[in-house]
Amino acid sequence: MNLPRVVVDVARRDPGPGWTVTVTGDGVDERFELDAVTMDVCGREFTLPHRGDLDVEDLSGRLARIDDRATVAGDVCAYGEWLFHSLLEPVWADVRKLPCVVAARGVELALRWPVDDTALHQLTWEAMSHEGIPLANDPDLLVAITRLVPERTGPVQTIERTPRVLFAVGGALLDDTIRPGAMFMGLVRAFDADGVCAAKAVQSVDSDELARHCSEFQPDVVHLVAHGDVVDGHGKLKLAKGEWAGADVLVPAMTRTSRPLAVVLSACRTGSGGLAEPTPAGPLAAELVAAGIPIVSAVAGEVSEQACRLYSRRLVEAISDGTPLAKAVAQGRQAALSRTEPGLQLDWAMPALFVSESVDPAFRPVNRDSAEWLTKAARQLELRVPPVFIGRDAILGHVDDMFDHKNPLGVIGVIRDGSLERLGGTRLLREMGYQLLMRGHLPILLGPYGLGAEPGDLRRFLFEIYDKLKDLSKRLGLTVPRFDLLEAEYPDADDPDVRPRMRNHIAALDRLRRGTGELRPALARECLEADFEKLAGVAAARGEPFGEHTRVVVLADEVHRWPFVAELAAWLQTTGELGLGSGDSPAPFVFTASSQDDGGRLLRSLSDLKYGQPGYAFPPLDELEADEALLGFQWILLNPWLKDDEKHRKVYAALPDADWEVVRSAFDFLEGKPAMVKERIFYKVANLLHVNKCFTADDDFATWDRFLGLGR
């Protein structure tokens, strides 16, 4: 059931000073006044709202401790009571009795005031408490607190496919000011691994790069991770090259070709809360909504805290399950409070959600049912496997480069001058295939093959391709077209107008596999081009995410082991930007290989010959760089994937004062090899860091289960 919305409007009193509060909803319409009180906090003068008697000195000291994150027992509760007394106390009893609230056993409190009302925005209203209990943790009522920005952003549509999430980082992910946001990224990547969303991550972006990635990827959600501050009276993010970008720069960059539904800000000073230098124009989150972004989440507090992890996980889970936005926020905050002690810290109250007036109280960001077929297909095609994928951002960047209008790529060879063991080459191809599928392309993965099962000649190579095309069509619910290459093999070959049933296609494949006649490479190439284009056309008619842009992409694992490698290498020398496709429908070919053996040396010769040539790219498959490994291994520890094993389902997260030299030294045991996460040494390293008081170790899943057991 949806949460009924009760709007709490706060407007400057004219003549002032002070404010007028108007509370409206289904069955309530009340008004009262707020006074203005001026006080000194940390040597700065602030004018804040208040109602009734007030001990100014006591409140000033409490606000200073909260702002410094140096609270003592009672501070957080008293702060929440003061906020509640000021804003809601006159009407709260009546709101709780509203028939719509009683029926829903919950309510959305939508706080609305002008974007530029600094005095109201700098307070953490999400911390409101009554009789010692945070409103967000009311045992009898699910209370959502949202910030309703008095602007309309036009129609807001539910996403009817797997949502696309762009992680854009303004600097290095391991920068001290960015690290908490990087950990939040690690939490949400778990949902990418589960097929709940399709994610792309880019680092060190400026506004031009942000605009390019948004235009290419067309994300539904943009997650910005950067250092935030107040510059020239506006909240801004520090992007690459020292660029400070506010709403006037960020919104045009993110909306050049399409508008994201939501933006997540993992940056200081971008949302509510805090008494640092005020932003006269209002917080960046509110400015983004006012400039046209319907939903903006500004998350404060350190994501390493379990409360913030629980909030983030439950929020995303609820949204992906089709829960209305306000209800998902309330459940996320309740999850956070299930672990933390609200009287001692304020982290649970820091996340703030800003929405435009266009966002209905019952709005569901995602209709997961409509996208489940594609997620299911990805699992069936074995493109989604645990744990969370880590690293390889430079190689994954070629997913978009394949179809770049100016410099497309037809051949991408990921080659290692040495063994591929534990470097995650197969998983890399699966990840590329998943990202391609979510972008509306048709990936076919050749491999991994057992010893002796690799394609040995052209006939076997073609059989593997067409067998995968058949499987792909089945999983995606596509009608298998009549393929040119199999024309002579269909049982109904005398009637070319008959569309083969699946069993006819299987029979034709079997004849191709068992055939002994010579196959002409030039003719096979022409047939491949035509057949790839046919299947792409069938997929385009299927609708989102497929369309006229849809292409087939072939992903081949450990090609150096194939007896067919010599012929393949010779073939790839002439394909260029077209891959295995045609000028009208290119079909990129991506492969992994080691250059250690004879077949690998042929592929190394290919890369030497074509290096730097249009249509070719040969990124190396090496150990993860130190920073990439340090971040990636932490992401996996945030998202345990062996949840049936109590020891392995613990969530390990770095403490704020962790000794990073010790952390780096511990992770060095993993040698920068992604597949080491499946070895026993991985969790031995995690336990070592826990024993050395660098990491915490919590069972988030048990905590949430206990919370549910209480009937919350």
N, C-alpha and C positions, 0 to 999 in steps of 0.2 A: 504493500500500500504506500502511496506517495505521502510525503510529509507536507502538511498544509503550511503555507508561507504566511508569516506575520511580519509586516514591514515596520521597522523602527526608523522613522525619519527624524533626522536632527538638523535643524536649520538655525542659522545665526539670528538672534533676536534683533529686531529693528523697531525702535532704537535699542542698542545693546548697552552694556556687554551681556553675554550669556547666550543661551540657546533655547529653542522651543522643541520639545520632543512630541511627535505624533505617532501613535501606535495604531496600525490598521490591519485588518484581516477579516476573515469570515466570522462575523459576530463580535468584533471589537473595533472601537474607534474612540481612543482616549488621547488627551493632550495634557502636558504639564511642562514646567519650566526648569531649566538648569542654570545655575549661576556660574560665573567665571571667577576663578581664584588664581592669583599670581604668586608664585613661590620660586625659591632658589633651589636648583638641583645641580650639584657638582659645579658650583660657581656660575651657572647659567640661569637666566630668568625664563620661566615658562608660565603661560596662562593655560589653565586646564579646567575642564568642566567639573562641576560638583553640585550636590543638592544637600541642603541641611548643614548641621554643624560639622566642623572639620578641625583636626589638630594638624596644622600646616607643617610644623616642624617634624612631627612624627612621619607624615606622608612623604615629606621631602627626603628624609633619610632612607626610607624604604625604597623609594623610586631610584635613589642613587645606588643602593645595593643591588637592586634588580638589574639595573643597566650595566653594572660591573660584573654581573654573574657571581656575586658574593653574598647571596641571600643567607639569612639565619632563619632558624625555626619560626614559623608563623608569618614570614614576609609574604610568601606567595598566596596563602589563604587570605590574609588581610587585604592584599592588593586586589584579589578577585572580588572580595566582599565590597570594597570601595567602588569598583567599577559597576557591580550589580546594583548597589544602592543608588548610584547616580543615574543609571540608564533604565533599569527595568523594575525596580522594587514597587513603584506605584501600580503597576499593571500585571505583574507576574502571576499573582493568584488568579486573576480573571482569565489570563491567557491559558493557564493550565486547565481551567474548567470549560473551555470552549468545546462544543460537541465534536467539531472536526478534529481537534487535538486529542480528545479522549478516545475517539474512534481509531485514530492512527497510532495512538500511544507515542506520539512524537510531534515535533514542530521544527520548522526552519525559521530562525530569527534572522531576517535579512536587514542588515544595518546599512542605512543609506544616508549619505551626506555629500556635499560638494567635494570634488576631487582635490581642491586646493585648501580644504580645511585642515591645516596641519595639526592643530591642537587635538582633533579627534583621531586622526590617522596614526599618531605616534603612540597611542595606547593599545595594549594587547587585550582587546575586548573578548577574545576567545577564552581568556582566563577567568571570566566572571564566575563567581561562586555564591552560593546561598546556603546559609546555615552550615558552613564548613564543607560543603560538597560542591565541586565544580558542576556547573550546569551541564557540561559535556559528559559528566559521569553520573547523572541523575539515575537512580535505580529503577524509577518507574516511567521515565520519559526519555525518548531518544531526541536529543537536542542538537540541531545543526546550527552553526553560526557562520553566516556568509556575509561578504561585503558586496552590497548591491550598488554598482556604480550608476549614477543617474544619466546614462547614455544608452541609446539603442544602436546596435551594431548590425541591423538587418536580420534577415531570416537565418535561423540556426538549425542545421539539419543533423539528424542522427547519422553516424557513420555506418553504412550498410556493407562494409567489408572489413578485412583485417586492417586496423589503423596503422598508419606509418608514423614512426617517431624519429625525429632527427635530433641527435645529441650534438650540439655545437659548443665547443669549448674555446674560450677566448685566449687561453694561454696553455701552459703545460699542466697536465692533470695532477702532477705531484707537487705543484706549487702549494705552499702552506695555506694560502687563502682560498684555493680552489679544491683542495683535497676532500673536504666534506661533501662538496657537490659531486665530485668524482665517485665517492662511495654511494651517493644516492643513485647515480647512473648505474652502478653495479647492481643495485636492488632491482631497478626497473628492467635491466637486461635479462633478469630471470624470466620475465613475462615474454620477452622476445624468444627465449629458449623454449618456452611452453607453447609458442605459437599464438599467444594472445595479441602480440603486436609484431610489426616488422620494423627493425631499428637500423639506423645508420649513424655512425659516429665520426665526427671530423674535429680535428684539433687545430689550435692556433689560427682561428678564423678572424678576419676583419669583416666589416660590413659588406664589402664587395663579394667576398667568399661566401658569406652567409646568404646573400641574395642568389648566388649561383647555385648553391646546394639546394636551397628552397625551390628554385625554378626547376631543377632537374628531378629532385626527389618528390616534390609536392607533398610535404608532410602534413598530417592531420594535427600532430603535436610537435612543437619545437621546444626542446629542453635546452636552455641556455645556462652554461656553467662558466662563471667568470668572477672576477673581483668587482664588487659594487661599491659605489660611493655617491656623494652629493657633489656635483660639479656645476657651477654657475646656476645654483638654485634648483637643479633637476636631478632626480635619481638617474644614474647612468651605469653602464657596464664597461669595463675595460677590456677591449678586444685586442687582437694582435696588432703589432706595430704601434702600440701605445694609444690606440684610438679609443676615445670615450664616446659611447653611443647611447643616446637617450631614445625615448619613444619616437621622436621625429626622424631618427635614422633607422631604428630597428623595424618599425612597422612597414615602411616602404620596402625594406630589404626582404622581409618575410612574406610580403603579399604581392610580389611582382607579377606572378602568374596565377596564383590561387591563395586563398586565405586559410591559414591554419585555424582549426576550431579552438585550440588551446595553446598556451605558452606556460612552461614551467620555468621559474627563475630560481636557480641555485646560486645565489649571490647575496652578499651583505647589503643591507640598507635598501632593499627593493620592495619590501612589503610593510606590514604594520609592526608596531612594537619598537621599543627603544627610545631613548631620549638624547640621542646624539644630535648632531647638527640637523635641524629640521629641513625638510624640502618644501619651500614655499609653494611649489607647483603641485605638491602631492607626491605620494610614493610612485615609483616607476610602474608597479603593478597596476595601479589605478589609471595612470596615464596611458598604458597600453590598451586597457579596455576602452577608455574614452576615445582612443585613436582607431578603434575598429576591431580589436581582438576580443571575441565573446567571453572567453574564460582564461583567467590568469591565476596560477598558483605561485605564491611566493613563500618559500620554505626557509624559515630561520632556525637557529639551533644546530647543533652538530649531529650529523646523520649517524655518527658512530653510536649514539645513544640508542638503546634498545627501543625506547618509546617511539623514536622517530622511524625506526625500521618497521615496527608494527603498524604505525600510522600509514606509512607509504605502501606496505604490502596490502593492507586491508583496503585502502582507498582504490588501488589499481584493480584488485580482485573484484571489488564491488562494482566498479565501473564496467569491467570486462564482462561481468555476469548480467549486465543490463539493469543494474540498480540505478535509480535516479540520482543525479549528481549530488544534491544536498544530503540525501540519505547516506550516500557513500562517504561523504566527508564526515558525517556524524559517527558512522561506524569506524572509520579510520581513527578518529580521535579517541573513541572509547577503547579501541584496541591499544592505543598508546598508553592510556591511563590504566589498562589492566596490569601493567608492569611497574610503572613509576609511582613514586610517592608524591602526590600533587602538592603537599605542603612544603616540600623541600626544593623542588625545581620547577622551571617554567617551560621546559622544552616541549611538553605535550601540547602547549597552547600556541606555540610559535607558528605552525603552518597556517596560512591565511588564504582563503579562496575569494577572489574578486570575480564577479560576473556582471555582465551587462543586463539591462532591463529586458533584452530580447530573449534571455534564457529563462524559460518557463520553469516553475518549481518542480514539475514532473519530468523535466528534460532528461533523456537517457542518451549519454554521449555515444554509446556503442550498441548496436544490435548484433550481439555475438552470434545469434542463430543464423543470420544471413551470411556470415563469413565462416561458419564452422566447417562447411564443406571444403573450403580451401585449406584450412588448418588440418583437417583430417587427411586430405590428400597429401599434404607435406609430410605428415607422419607415415602414411602408407608408402610413400616414395623414399622413406628413410632419409629425408632431408633434415628432420628434427630429431636429434639425439642429445641426451644429457652428457656432461654438465653444461653450464653456461659457456658459450664460445668466447675465447679471449684472444686479444692481440690481432696481428696481421692487418691492421687498419690500412696500411699502404697497399697491400695486395687487394683487399676488398674494395678499395677505391676504384679498381679497374672495372667493377661491375657497372658503374655508370659510364666509364670511358668507352665501353664496348660500342655504345650507340651515340657517342658524341657526334654532333652534326659536322664538326670541322675535322676531327681527327679520330675516326672510329677505329676500333681494334677488332681484327678478325682472328688473330692467333695470340694467345697468352700462354707462355710457357713458364711454369714455376719450377725452376731447376735448382738442384742442390749439388754442389761439388763435394759429394760425400754421401754418407748413409742418410736415408729419410727416417730412420727409426726414432720414434717418440716425438717427431716434429709436427705431427698432426696434419699431414698433407691430405689424407682422405677426409678428415673433418673439415678442412678448409674448403674443399670442393663441395661438400654438403652445404656448408654455410653460404657459399656463393650461389648454389642452386636454389636455396631457400629465398635468398634476397631477390634473385631473378624471378622466381615464381610470384613473390609478393608484388613485384613491379609489373606483373602481367606478361611474363615471358614463359617459355616452355623448356625447362632444363631437363636434359637426360644425362644420367650419370653412368658411365661405363666403368664398372669396377665397384668395390675392390674384388679382384679375382684371386682365387686360390692358385697354388703352384700348378702350372700346366693348363689352366683354364683360360689363359689370356688369348685374345684374338690372334690366330696364327697366319691368316691370309686375308685377302680382300673379301672373300665370301663370308668368312666368320665375322669380320669387322662390320659388314653391312647387316648381317643377321642380328648382331648385338644392337645396332642402332635401331633397326625396325622393330625388334622385340621390345626395346625400351619405349619406342613411340606408341606401340600397342598398349603397354602397361600405363604409360602416362595418360593416354586417351581414356582408358578405363577408369583410372582414379579421378580424373577431372570431369567425367560424365560427358565426354565428347564422342560424337559419331566418327568412327574411324573412316577416313576417306579412302577411296580406291587409289592405292599408291602405284605410281608408274613403274617403280622398280620390280614390283611383284605382279605386274600385269600378266605375265606368262605363267605365273604360278597359281593364280586363283582357280578354284574348281569350276567357276562359271566363266572362264576366259573367253568363250565364244560370244558372250553377251556383255559388251563393255559398259552398257548402261546400268547393269545391275550393281547396286551398292552392296558390297560384301557384308554379311553378318560377321560377328566376331569369330565364329568358328571357321568361316571361310578364310578370314585373315590368318588365323592360327595355322590352318592347313597350308596356306601359301608360305608362311614363315618356315614351316617344317620342310617343305619342298626346297626352299632356298637353302636351308642349312644342309640338307642331304645331297644337294645337287653336285654334279661333278664337272659340268661344262665350264668353259672359260668365261670369266666375266671381264668385260672391257672397262678399264678404269675411266676412260673419257665418258662412256655412256652411263656408267654408274654415277659419275659426278653430275651429269645433267639430270638424272633421275632424282638424286638427292636434293638438288636445288628445287626442282618442281615439287617434290613431296613435302619438303620442309615448308614451302610457301603454302601448300594446300592445308596442312595441319594448322598453320598459323591463322589462316582464314577461317577455319572451323572454330578455333578458339576465340577469335575476335567476335564471332556471332554469339558466343556464350555470354558476353557482357563482362562487367567489372570483375577483376581488374584488367581483363584482356580487352584488346581493341586493335585498331589499325597499326599500333606500334609493336604488337606482339611478334616475337621472333623465337626460333628454336636455337638453343645453345647447347653444345655438346661438351661435357666435362669428363675427362679421361684420367684415370688414376694410375700412377706408376707406369707410364708408357714405356719406360726403358726396359721393362720385362717382357714386352710384347714381341713375339717372333715377327710380327707384321711391321715393326718399327721402321725398317729401312724404307719400305714403300710409303708409309705414312709420312716420314720426314721429307721424302721427295715430293709428295703431294702438297704438303704444307708450304713448300718453297714458292708455290705459284698461287696460293689462295689470297694472300694479302688481307685487305680490309673486308673481303667477302666471307672469310672463313670457309665453311662448307656450303654456303648458300649462294644466292645470286645477287645481282645489283639491286633488284627490287625487294629482296628479302634476305639480307645477310644472316649467316648462322655462325657466330663465333665458336672457335674451338679452343678450349682451355685444358691444359694438361699439367700434371706433376711428373717429375722425373729426377732420377739421380744420374750423374754423369760418370759414375764409377765404372760401369761395364761397357761392352761394345755398343749395345743399343743406346746407352746414355751418351756415348761419345758422338754418335750420329746426331743426337738432339743438341748437344753442345755445339757441334759444327753448324747446325741450323741457326742457333742463337747468335753465333759469331758472324754468320753470313748476313743475317737479317736484323741484327741489333741496330736500333735507331731508325729503321726503315718504316715508312707509313704502314699502319695496320698491324704492327708487331710489337709485343712487349714481353720482356723476360725478367720479371722480378725474382730475386733469389729467395729460396726457402731456407733461412738460417735459424739459429736459436733466437728466441725473443730478445730484443734489446733489454738492458737492465731495467729501465723505467717501465717499459711495456710489460715485462714479466712481473715486476713488483706490483703493479696495478692489477694485472689480470689475475694473478694468484689470489689477491685479496678479494676480488669479485667472486671467485669460486667459493672462498671461505664464507662469504656473506650469503651464499645461496647453496646450502648443502643439497646433494642430489641422491645420497644414500639414506633416505629418511627412515628406513626400517631398522637401521642400526643406530642405537642411542649414541654411541661414540661419534659416529660420522654425521649425525644430523645437527650437531651443535653449530651455532653461528659464531664464527671468530671475527672479531673486529678490532682494529687498532685503537688503543687508548689515546686520548688527546696528547698526553705527554710521553708517548712511546719513543724509545731510543731507536731512531731510524737506521743508524749504523748497524745495530744488532739485528733489526728486521731484514735489512738487505743481506747481511751475512748469512742469516738463516735460509733465506730464499735462494742463495747461491747454490745450495745443495741440490736444487731442482734443475740446475744447468740451463735454464731458459727454455726447457722443452715442455710444450703444453701437455703432452700425454703423460707426463709425470704425475699429474693430478690423480691418475688411476692407480698409482703405486702406493704402497704402505708408507713410504717416506713422506708423502705429502702431509698427512695428518700428524705424523711425528714432528714435522717442522712446526705445524700449527700449535701442537701441545707444548713444544719447546718455547715458543713465543709467549704462550699463556703462562707457563711457569716463570718465565723471566719478566712477567708483568708488563709486557709490551702489548698483548692482546687480551680482550675479554673473551669469555666462552659462555654463551647463553643458549638455552634451548627455546627458541622463539615459538616453535610449534607446540611444545608442551604448555607454554604460557598461554597461547591462544586457546588450546583445548580446555584448559582450566577455566578460562574466561567464558567460553561457550557453556561449560558445565554449570556455571552459575545462572544460566538462563538469560544472559545479556544479549 
